[in-house]
């Protein structure tokens, strides 16, 4: 967008809607962010520069709140797909595997069954700030064993039931091998 057109629009908000320039710019920026998430046709002039900024802002806020859960689920699933490369089966002799959750409910269930706070990470995962993967036994792939946080290509923490530390030496060996193969840094203190 051209700066001149934006300035003209903000000035028109002041002149015709009695919205101070700085406030109009904040409202418009917020409106555009939500409109983009809702996939509104911003190429249309009347959508990009609404004649009643506050009214359209409030309308988009309402629509966003209605769709927020779906948008978070969509963002979470997209992030999970991007991190699918973290999955790992290991060799035939390995008794473990790394699983990437595909929907927020996977992480919520993990937290409930493991009695720890990983469910609170759902929004951070959807926002791309961190990722959570699961260490599973191959003979019980749906049963939580350990939960792993990966952030900035680093294994940050590994937590078991009630935030228990990993005491299984074979699992530690497996995780170390997985981290090396996937190019992740780690510290034994994370385990």
C-alpha positions in Angstrom: 0.0 0.0 0.0 1.1 3.5 -0.7 1.8 5.7 2.3 -0.2 8.5 0.8 -3.4 6.4 0.5 -3.0 5.2 4.1 -2.5 8.8 5.4 -5.6 9.9 3.4 -7.6 7.1 4.9 -6.5 7.8 8.5 -7.2 11.5 8.0 -10.7 10.7 6.7 -11.3 8.6 9.8 -10.5 11.8 11.8 -12.6 14.1 9.6 -15.7 11.9 9.1 -15.7 9.5 12.1 -14.1 11.6 14.8 -11.3 9.1 15.5 -7.9 10.5 16.4 -5.2 9.6 13.9 -3.1 7.4 16.2 -6.2 5.6 17.4 -7.5 5.1 13.9 -4.2 3.7 12.8 -4.3 1.2 15.7 -7.9 0.2 15.1 -7.2 -0.2 11.3 -4.1 -2.3 11.9 -6.0 -4.5 14.3 -8.9 -4.8 11.8 -6.5 -5.7 8.9 -4.8 -8.4 11.0 -8.1 -10.1 11.8 -9.6 -9.5 8.3 -6.5 -11.3 6.9 -6.9 -14.2 9.3 -10.6 -14.5 8.3 -9.5 -14.4 4.7 -11.7 -11.3 3.8 -11.1 -10.0 0.3 -8.7 -7.2 1.2 -8.1 -6.5 -2.5 -11.6 -4.9 -2.5 -11.3 -1.2 -1.6 -14.4 -1.1 0.6 -13.0 -4.0 2.7 -9.4 -2.6 2.9 -10.7 0.9 3.7 -14.1 0.5 5.4 -16.3 3.6 5.5 -17.1 3.0 9.2 -13.9 1.8 10.7 -15.1 1.1 14.3 -18.2 -0.7 13.1 -16.3 -2.9 10.7 -13.6 -3.5 13.4 -16.2 -4.6 15.9 -17.9 -6.8 13.3 -14.6 -8.5 12.5 -13.8 -8.9 16.2 -17.1 -10.7 16.6 -16.5 -13.0 13.6 -12.9 -13.7 14.8 -14.1 -14.7 18.2 -16.6 -17.1 16.6 -13.9 -18.6 14.4 -11.0 -18.4 16.9 -11.1 -22.0 18.0 -11.1 -23.2 14.3 -8.3 -20.7 13.4 -6.1 -22.0 16.3 -6.8 -25.6 15.3 -5.8 -24.8 11.7 -2.7 -23.0 12.9 -1.8 -25.9 15.2 -2.3 -28.5 12.4 -0.2 -26.4 10.0 2.6 -26.2 12.6 2.4 -29.9 13.3 2.7 -30.7 9.6 5.8 -28.5 9.4 7.3 -30.4 12.3 6.4 -33.9 11.1 10.1 -34.4 10.2 10.7 -34.8 14.0 8.9 -38.1 14.0 11.2 -41.0 14.3 10.8 -44.8 14.5 14.4 -45.7 15.1 15.8 -49.1 14.3 14.0 -52.4 14.5 15.8 -53.0 17.9 14.6 -49.7 19.4 11.6 -50.0 21.6 10.6 -46.4 21.3 9.3 -43.9 18.7 8.8 -40.1 18.5 5.3 -39.0 17.6 4.2 -35.5 16.6 0.7 -34.5 17.8 -1.6 -33.5 14.9 -4.4 -31.7 16.7 -4.6 -29.7 20.0 -6.6 -32.5 21.6 -3.6 -34.8 21.4 -1.6 -32.3 23.6 -4.5 -31.8 25.9 -5.0 -35.6 26.4 -1.2 -35.9 27.0 -1.4 -33.3 29.8 -4.4 -34.9 31.3 -3.0 -38.4 31.3 0.5 -37.4 32.4 -0.8 -35.0 35.0 1.4 -32.1 33.9 0.8 -28.7 32.2 1.6 -29.5 28.5 -2.0 -28.6 27.6 -1.1 -25.0 28.3 1.4 -25.1 25.4 -1.3 -25.5 22.7 -1.4 -21.7 21.9 2.4 -21.5 21.9 2.5 -24.4 19.4 -0.1 -22.9 17.2 1.8 -19.5 17.3 5.0 -21.2 16.3 6.8 -20.4 19.5 7.6 -24.0 20.5 6.7 -27.6 19.6 5.8 -30.7 21.7 6.4 -34.3 20.6 5.8 -37.5 22.4 8.1 -40.4 23.3 6.1 -43.6 23.0 6.9 -47.2 23.5 6.4 -49.1 20.2 4.3 -51.7 21.9 1.9 -49.0 23.2 2.0 -46.1 20.7 -1.2 -44.5 22.0 -0.2 -44.5 25.7 1.7 -41.5 27.0 5.2 -42.2 28.2 7.2 -39.0 28.1 6.5 -35.5 26.7 9.3 -33.5 25.0 9.4 -29.8 24.3 11.5 -28.8 21.3 12.2 -25.1 20.8 14.7 -23.4 18.4 16.1 -26.8 17.4 16.9 -27.7 21.0 15.3 -30.3 23.3 14.3 -28.1 26.2 12.6 -30.5 28.5 11.4 -34.1 28.8 8.7 -34.8 31.4 6.9 -37.9 32.4 4.0 -38.6 34.7 3.6 -35.7 37.2 6.6 -34.0 35.7 8.8 -37.0 36.5 12.3 -37.1 35.1 13.4 -39.7 32.5 15.1 -42.5 34.4 14.9 -45.2 31.6 18.5 -45.5 30.3 17.4 -47.1 27.1 15.0 -44.3 26.4 17.7 -41.7 27.2 20.0 -43.5 24.6 17.1 -43.4 22.1 16.4 -39.7 22.7 20.1 -38.9 22.3 20.3 -40.7 19.0 17.0 -39.1 17.8 18.3 -35.6 18.7 21.6 -36.2 16.8 19.8 -37.5 13.7 17.3 -34.6 13.7 20.0 -32.0 14.3 18.7 -31.0 17.7 20.9 -29.8 20.5 20.2 -31.1 24.0 21.5 -31.3 27.5 21.3 -34.4 29.7 19.8 -32.0 32.3 16.7 -31.7 30.0 16.1 -35.5 30.6 
